[in-house]
Amino acid sequence: MGHGLVKCPYCGSEDLTPIKTWRFSFYEVTRYKCNKCGGVFQHYKNTTGRGKPEFYIRIKPRPTKAH
């Protein structure tokens, strides 16, 4: 299930699961988990037009295959 233009910063997939959403300053923040690679990241979307329109912060890299 896609979430608009949000893509995983690790692998580029749009197959994401939103974990939680909150507001921070001028931004609406959603934490996602990628269903393809397992990476966790936050997407910041500006709701005011001030500052950057959107950006990503990587939280947990995708798991490595070597265990």
N, C-alpha and C positions, 0 to 999 in steps of 0.2 A: 504494500500500500504506500503510494507516494505522498509526500507532504509538500506540494508546491515545488519550489525551486531548491529546497533544502537537500543537500547531498552530503554523504559521508566524506569528511576531509581525508580519510585514510584510503578509501578504495573507490570513491565516486558513486557508490550505489544510492538509489533513492528508496530502497527497501529498509525503512527505519521504523523503530518503535519509540514513541515519545514516552519518557519515564516520568518527567514532571515539568511544570511550567510555573514561572513566577515573574514578577516585575523587578527590575533593577534600574534605578535612575531613569534614563530616557528609553530603556529597552524592555521588550518582552523577551524573556529567556526561556528556551525549551531545551531540556537535556534529552538526548536521543541515544539509543543503542542501535547500531547497525546490525541488521539480521543477516547480512552477507559475511562480514568479516569480524563482527563482535566488538568493534571499536565503540567507545563511549565519548560523546562530545556535547558541547553546549552551543546552541545557535542563538545569537543576540540579534534581535530585529528592532530597529529604531522606530518608535511610534510618534516622534515629535518632529522629525525633519532636521533636528540639530545633531551635529556630530556625524559619525559614520553611519550609513544606512543599515548595514548589517555586518556581522563578522562571526567567526567560529573560534572556539577555544577547545583544544583537544584535552580530554580528561584522562582517558585510559586507552593506550594503544591496543590495536587488535592483538589477540593472543598469538604467540609464535607457535609454529607447528612442531617444533622440537621440544619434547617433554621428557 
